[in-house]
Amino acid sequence: MKKGVLLCCHGTRSIKGTYDTKKILTFFKQKNKNYITKISYLEIRKPSIEDQLKFFLKRKFESLLIIPVMIFPGNHVTKDIPKILISVKKNYKYLPKITITKPLIYSKYFFSTVQKKIEKKIKLINKEDKNCIITVASNTVNLKAKSNIKSLTKKIYKQNNFNFFESILITLDKNKLKDKLENLNQGFDKFMILPIFLFRGKLLENLKSVVIELNRKYNNKFILCSHINDNKEIYKLISNLNKNIT
């Protein structure tokens, strides 16, 4: 009985970011030796999702679990991956039982995972001051993903008694990111910034660079938390969404 798992990542030009995805693949294989596990990318990197789907369908696996290694239900998860699957499936008579899992925001452990990032930095904030929490995520046009990001930010704000909250969706435009953060820099003593990313890449590099620049200008008002960067954390989120994953 052959069972397959396909990890679907976005894809990045960053060597470090690609290395991060390969690490989660290795970690996943070690934990689930009874599965044949492959990794794929929507863009930029190879192998593609289409090519890896063909690998599984040609070999007549009994089941295939497709795991979007992504946080929010953006268009990649809700449209692109299902569209690729439909296109590939029509070329095969025998099909395994195929399941596409939910993105990681729906794991019951997601909030506690990001809350730990806040708790590691919260001691740098004076609770008597006026403080703002800012979440930073990749830009999306998907309304459900936007709603998830805003709801998550509001929950963090309430849990940690911040005075204000804001979510920022960013592109590769570094100057635009800087302008957004500077525009918020009024009436608050400290800003805690939480990057909602899984892997390293240009967006995270730009954010770190802008925070360093602004801290020089505004006397270290911006506190940058770490992103979700631990294989055990990511695996815990994935396994919680998939009953068959140990």
C-alpha positions as CSV (number, residue, x, y, z in Angstrom):
1,M,0.0,0.0,0.0
2,K,1.7,3.2,-1.2
3,K,0.8,6.4,0.5
4,G,2.2,9.7,-0.7
5,V,2.6,13.2,0.7
6,L,3.3,16.3,-1.4
7,L,4.5,19.4,0.4
8,C,3.6,22.5,-1.7
9,C,5.7,25.6,-1.1
10,H,5.5,29.0,-2.7
11,G,9.0,29.1,-4.1
12,T,11.7,31.8,-3.6
13,R,14.9,33.1,-5.2
14,S,16.4,33.1,-1.7
15,I,19.0,30.3,-1.2
16,K,18.3,30.5,2.5
17,G,14.6,30.3,2.0
18,T,14.9,27.3,-0.3
19,Y,17.2,25.6,2.3
20,D,14.5,26.2,4.9
21,T,12.0,24.3,2.8
22,K,14.4,21.4,2.3
23,K,14.9,21.2,6.0
24,I,11.2,20.8,6.7
25,L,11.1,18.1,3.9
26,T,13.9,16.2,5.7
27,F,12.2,16.6,9.1
28,F,8.9,15.4,7.6
29,K,10.5,12.3,6.1
30,Q,12.1,11.3,9.4
31,K,8.8,11.5,11.2
32,N,6.8,9.7,8.6
33,K,8.8,6.8,7.1
34,N,5.7,5.0,6.0
35,Y,4.9,7.8,3.5
36,I,6.7,8.7,0.2
37,T,7.2,12.4,0.7
38,K,8.1,14.9,-2.0
39,I,8.4,18.7,-2.1
40,S,7.2,21.0,-4.8
41,Y,7.0,24.7,-5.6
42,L,4.4,27.0,-7.2
43,E,6.9,29.2,-8.9
44,I,10.6,30.0,-9.3
45,R,12.0,26.8,-7.9
46,K,11.9,23.2,-9.2
47,P,10.3,20.6,-9.0
48,S,6.9,22.1,-9.9
49,I,3.7,20.9,-8.3
50,E,2.6,19.6,-11.7
51,D,5.7,17.4,-12.1
52,Q,5.5,16.0,-8.6
53,L,1.8,15.2,-9.1
54,K,2.7,13.2,-12.2
55,F,5.2,11.3,-10.2
56,F,2.5,10.1,-7.7
57,L,-0.2,9.5,-10.3
58,K,2.0,7.5,-12.7
59,R,2.9,5.1,-9.8
60,K,-0.7,4.4,-8.7
61,F,-0.5,5.4,-5.1
62,E,-3.4,4.5,-2.9
63,S,-3.6,7.9,-1.2
64,L,-2.0,11.3,-1.7
65,L,-2.0,14.0,0.9
66,I,-1.3,17.4,-0.6
67,I,-0.1,19.8,2.1
68,P,0.2,23.6,1.3
69,V,3.0,24.7,3.5
70,M,1.5,28.1,3.7
71,I,-0.1,30.1,6.5
72,F,-3.2,31.8,5.0
73,P,-5.9,30.7,2.6
74,G,-4.7,33.0,-0.2
75,N,-5.3,32.4,-3.9
76,H,-2.3,29.9,-4.1
77,V,-4.1,27.6,-1.7
78,T,-7.7,28.2,-2.7
79,K,-7.3,28.5,-6.5
80,D,-3.8,27.7,-7.9
81,I,-3.1,24.3,-6.3
82,P,-6.6,22.9,-7.0
83,K,-6.4,24.2,-10.6
84,I,-3.1,22.4,-11.2
85,L,-4.5,19.2,-9.6
86,I,-7.6,19.3,-11.9
87,S,-5.4,19.8,-14.9
88,V,-3.1,16.9,-14.1
89,K,-5.8,14.4,-12.9
90,K,-7.6,14.4,-16.3
91,N,-4.7,12.6,-17.9
92,Y,-4.9,9.5,-15.6
93,K,-7.6,6.8,-15.3
94,Y,-6.5,5.5,-12.0
95,L,-6.5,8.1,-9.2
96,P,-5.5,7.8,-5.6
97,K,-7.6,9.2,-2.8
98,I,-6.5,12.8,-2.8
99,T,-6.8,15.2,0.1
100,I,-5.7,18.8,0.2
101,T,-5.2,20.1,3.7
102,K,-6.0,23.4,5.2
103,P,-3.4,26.2,5.5
104,L,-1.5,26.5,8.8
105,I,-3.6,29.3,10.3
106,Y,-6.3,26.8,11.0
107,S,-4.2,24.7,13.3
108,K,-5.3,24.9,16.9
109,Y,-1.6,25.6,17.8
110,F,-1.1,28.5,15.5
111,F,-1.9,31.3,17.9
112,S,0.2,29.8,20.7
113,T,3.1,29.5,18.2
114,V,3.1,33.2,17.3
115,Q,2.3,34.2,20.9
116,K,5.6,32.6,21.9
117,K,7.4,35.0,19.5
118,I,5.7,37.9,21.3
119,E,6.5,36.7,24.7
120,K,10.2,36.5,23.9
121,K,10.3,40.2,23.2
122,I,7.5,41.6,25.5
123,K,10.0,42.3,28.3
124,L,11.5,45.0,26.1
125,I,8.3,47.0,26.4
126,N,7.2,49.2,29.3
127,K,3.6,48.4,29.9
128,E,3.0,51.9,31.2
129,D,3.9,53.3,27.7
130,K,1.7,53.5,24.6
131,N,2.6,50.5,22.5
132,C,1.5,49.2,19.2
133,I,1.6,45.7,17.7
134,I,2.1,45.4,13.9
135,T,1.8,42.1,12.0
136,V,3.6,42.0,8.7
137,A,2.5,39.4,6.0
138,S,2.9,38.9,2.3
139,N,0.5,40.9,0.2
140,T,-2.7,39.2,-1.0
141,V,-5.9,40.1,-2.8
142,N,-7.8,37.2,-1.2
143,L,-10.4,38.6,1.2
144,K,-10.5,35.5,3.4
145,A,-6.7,35.7,3.9
146,K,-7.0,39.4,4.7
147,S,-9.7,38.7,7.2
148,N,-7.5,36.0,8.9
149,I,-4.6,38.4,9.2
150,K,-6.7,41.1,10.7
151,S,-8.4,38.7,13.2
152,L,-5.0,37.3,14.2
153,T,-3.6,40.7,14.8
154,K,-6.6,41.8,16.9
155,K,-6.3,38.6,19.0
156,I,-2.6,39.3,19.7
157,Y,-3.4,42.9,20.6
158,K,-6.1,41.9,23.1
159,Q,-4.0,39.0,24.6
160,N,-1.0,41.3,25.3
161,N,-2.8,44.5,26.2
162,F,-1.3,46.7,23.4
163,N,-2.8,50.1,22.9
164,F,-3.2,49.8,19.2
165,F,-2.8,47.3,16.4
166,E,-2.2,47.3,12.7
167,S,-1.6,44.7,10.0
168,I,0.6,45.5,7.0
169,L,0.7,43.5,3.7
170,I,4.0,44.0,1.9
171,T,5.5,43.5,-1.5
172,L,9.1,43.7,-2.6
173,D,8.8,47.5,-2.5
174,K,11.1,48.3,0.4
175,N,10.4,52.1,0.3
176,K,6.7,51.5,0.5
177,L,7.2,49.4,3.6
178,K,9.4,52.1,5.2
179,D,6.7,54.7,4.5
180,K,4.0,52.6,6.0
181,L,6.0,52.1,9.2
182,E,7.0,55.8,9.4
183,N,3.4,56.9,9.0
184,L,2.4,54.8,12.0
185,N,5.2,56.4,14.0
186,Q,3.1,58.9,15.8
187,G,1.9,58.9,19.4
188,F,3.4,55.6,20.4
189,D,6.5,54.8,22.5
190,K,7.2,51.4,21.1
191,F,6.2,49.2,18.1
192,M,6.4,45.5,18.2
193,I,6.6,43.9,14.7
194,L,5.6,40.3,14.2
195,P,6.5,38.8,10.8
196,I,4.0,36.2,9.7
197,F,6.3,34.2,7.5
198,L,7.4,30.6,7.4
199,F,10.7,30.8,5.5
200,R,13.4,33.3,4.9
201,G,13.3,35.3,1.8
202,K,13.5,38.8,0.3
203,L,10.4,40.1,2.1
204,L,11.8,39.2,5.5
205,E,15.2,40.6,4.5
206,N,13.6,43.9,3.5
207,L,11.7,44.0,6.8
208,K,14.8,43.5,8.9
209,S,16.7,46.1,6.9
210,V,13.9,48.7,7.3
211,V,13.6,48.1,11.0
212,I,17.4,48.6,11.5
213,E,17.2,51.8,9.5
214,L,14.2,53.2,11.4
215,N,15.7,52.2,14.8
216,R,18.7,54.3,14.0
217,K,16.4,57.2,13.2
218,Y,13.9,56.8,16.0
219,N,16.1,55.5,18.9
220,N,15.1,51.9,18.8
221,K,11.3,52.3,18.8
222,F,10.8,49.2,16.7
223,I,11.1,45.7,18.2
224,L,11.2,42.9,15.6
225,C,10.0,39.4,16.7
226,S,11.2,36.3,15.0
227,H,9.2,34.5,12.3
228,I,7.9,30.9,12.5
229,N,11.3,29.3,11.8
230,D,11.5,26.1,13.7
231,N,10.9,22.7,12.0
232,K,9.2,21.3,15.1
233,E,6.8,24.3,15.2
234,I,5.9,24.0,11.5
235,Y,5.6,20.2,11.8
236,K,3.3,20.5,14.8
237,L,1.0,22.9,12.9
238,I,0.9,20.5,9.9
239,S,0.3,17.3,11.9
240,N,-2.5,19.0,13.9
241,L,-4.4,19.5,10.6
242,N,-3.8,16.0,9.4
243,K,-5.0,13.0,11.5
244,N,-2.9,10.5,9.6
245,I,0.4,12.4,10.2
246,T,2.1,11.4,13.5
